[in-house]
């Protein structure tokens, strides 16, 4: 016997009837605002080519580490889910079999944000009205597969259907940005821009760092054998990215450490990390480059994003067989007060800089990040990220950050996802949770209703456009 799939209209709203009614009214005012997705990892080739997605498994399971991470934790091997291997060795190829395996384990996602997002996709995008489980696996597969063969489910059509105003993808300076050029040349009105992620040529611990730097310099026409040429190459590529619509940079460092070395010391440090003679200098070089990037942002107006505090690819066996970004990243403790001081001493009060800070260490929200953002004009707080991109994570963020940082030192919401169809689902969760938080303030007579309406709109739409200079 199949069970119904229903998205309750009051989901995520407060249980108290009076407060729930306020949240419902606030949400009605923002739920249909356009989606601005200023940071994420969708593939620009989707929008350049506008090809049909191949099958349900390849779209919703194989590339989504939120999905296969949970399955792997319960003993479902990644090769059974069709996740590609580094050496090209065989993994499961039958998308229906992969889908059935996923459906048989769908109960594992109960209570998780992934369940919220996926159920939204199933109900709202595909019109399914029964729950996913082993008995309904083929029904789901056939329904989704048939939809993906229609024009309405091409990437550009979905972009428009979801009410997306803008998506920013993320590329390294080694990327030629050909897909972005193709999008612009196509005449399509959808706005897809890039973001500058220089990690492969900034982090000396990246495999192939020296080779990357040589390629980086060659495509810029700069001699990167010295630090001056290396910095000039960054300026060249930043300008190239701005021509492709970029308004932001992104930095995925292990920590928030910054440095402000003399020109001579910075040049000597660069030479040491370039020849690999002192890998122990890697953290210091990354720290110096954050300050260098801040200086360049002062020059060219690009907004900086810092995503620190992750142990990347912790599962060594998965890394060796399947590569990076396979769900093995683990949060680390964060520290920002001392770490950011060299950069903030140099640029913290400069109105030309915006630095958006993210963390996976919730303890620092009230202790460090909110007080810093409540003091330095350049700092803004990014929304809960990855492990905390969840209803409870969003609630904790507002409770911890608002008292000292307020609402207007935050940047609204960004989904930071590779899973294209989950974008409207994620924004729906964020809007509902923000309206729930605001409703409580109204119910407790800490905020007037008209003020809550203004803040709800700001959090859903206005702040993200202002922060990312869109």
Protein Blocks (a to p, Z undefined) as FASTA:
>chain_A
ZZdddddfkgoiafblklmmmmmmmmmmmmmgccddfbccbdfklmmnopacfbfklmmm
mmmmklmmmmmmnopafklnopacfkopacdfblklmmmmmmmmmmmmgoiaklmmmmmm
mmmmnopabdcdfklmmmmmmmmmmmmmpmklgfklmmmmnopabdcddddfkbgolmmm
mmmmnopabdcdddddfklmmmmkbghklmmmmmmmmmnopafkbmklmmmmmmmmmmmm
mmnopabdcdddfblcdcdddfklmmmmmmmmmnopammlmmmmmmmmmmmmmmmmmmno
pacdddehiaehkblmlmmmnogheopaccddddfklmmmmmmmmmmmgmkbccddddfb
fklmmmmmmmmmmmmmkbccdddehjlmcfklmmmmmmmmmmmnommlcghjaekiablm
lmmmmmmmmmmmmmmmmmmmmmnopacfklmmmmmmmmmmmmmmmmnoZZ
